[in-house]
Amino acid sequence: MNAIITVVGQDSKGIIAKVSAGCAEAGANIVEISQSILKEYFAMIMVVDISDLNIPFTSFVDEMKTLGDGAGLDIRTMHEDIFNSMHRI
């Protein structure tokens, strides 16, 4: 079972480390990651395995959002099934 995490905001040192640490604390495992910097803007999308979460998924979503809010980032977490359903025609 996977989730999609997107991160957008001003570029700064340690963004990947902060998000990765948040995932590890909750028991999520990063499966795939892609990030880029466009001028001073940071953008990242991650696929994380949430099979071994040690908290409820809704709490994980809230914790990632709170992490982003504290770092001036927009972090959104969505279950892969919902993400796929939203992007089907």
N, C-alpha and C positions, 0 to 999 in steps of 0.2 A: 504494500500500500504506500503510495507516494503523495507528496504535496509539492506545490509550486510556490516558491518564495521570490518575490520581486523586491528590489531595493533601488530607490532613486533618491538622489540628493546631491548636495555640494560635495566635491571630492575632498577627502581628508585621509590622513594616515589611519590605518587600523580598522577600516570598515569591514573588510572580509573577516578579519580576526574576531571582531565583536559579534558578527552574525554567526560565524562558525561556532564560537563559544556558546552562544545562546542555543543553537541547535544541539550541541553536545550535552549541555546541561539538561535538556529536556529528553534526551535519548534519541534524537533524530540523527540520521547518518546522511551526509552529503553524497549523492550519487553522481551528480553532474553539476557543473558550474560554468557560467559564462559571464564575463564582466568586461566593461569597456569604459573608457573615460573620453568624454566629448567636451573639449575645452576644459572648463572647471567642473563639469557635471559627471557624476558617477552613476552608472546603471549596471545592475546585475540581475540575473535570473538563475535560480538554483532549483534543482530537483532533489528532494530529500526523501529518504525512506523513513516513514513514520510508524513502521510496524512495531518498534520497540519503545515508543514514547512512554515515559514514566509519569506523564500527566495527561489529562483529557485533551483531545485535539483542540477544543474550543479554548482551553487555557493556553495551549501552545500558540494559537493565533493571537490571543491577547498579549502574551508575553513578548512575542516578536514585535507587535505594534508598539508596545511600551518601550522596548529597546530602541526602536527607530525614533520614537518621539523624543527620547532622552538624548539622542545623537543628532537630531535635526534631519532625520531621514524618513522617507515614506517606505515602510516595510509592510508588505501585504502577503498573507499566507492563505493559500486556497487548496483544498483537497483536489487531487489530480482529476477525479471523476467529474467534479463541478467544472473545473477548468476546461476539460475536454468537451463537456456538454455545451459550454458557452461558445466554443469556437467551432462547432459543427454547423453546417448550413442545412 
